[in-house]
Amino acid sequence: QVRLVESGGGLVQAGGSLRLSCTASTNIFNILVMGWHRQAPGEQRKLVATITSRSATTYADSVKGRFTISRDSAKNTMYLQMNSLSPEDTAVYYCNALSPGINAWGQGTQVTVSS
């Protein structure tokens, strides 16, 4: 099974930026879809952004124009660049890899945005 490890979370002031990384234990070149999800306290986990093996991307309406998802197959790593952060972006962020026979999740990284 693919193992995913997120990093890059932390505490940032509103208006600031963070870049999250998700490093896989295997080559991600052929993984069909990778994505970022987030879960705020008391809420369900929600999809933030996805990227396919052909680099097609989708974003939740709440992050469009502020977040950018990317993947670097040479480094087996996916990224989420987050700009113009607001307190509403506070959550635990999880990465996911989805492909035939693969549905892997990372352990999550906390992002806290102070007002």
Secondary structure, DSSP 8 states (H G I E B T S, - for coil): ---EEEE--EEEETT--EEEEEEESS--TT-SEEEEEEE-TTS--EEEEEEETT--EEE-TTTTTTEEEEEEGGGTEEEEEE-S--GGG-EEEEEEEEETTEEEE---EEEEEE-
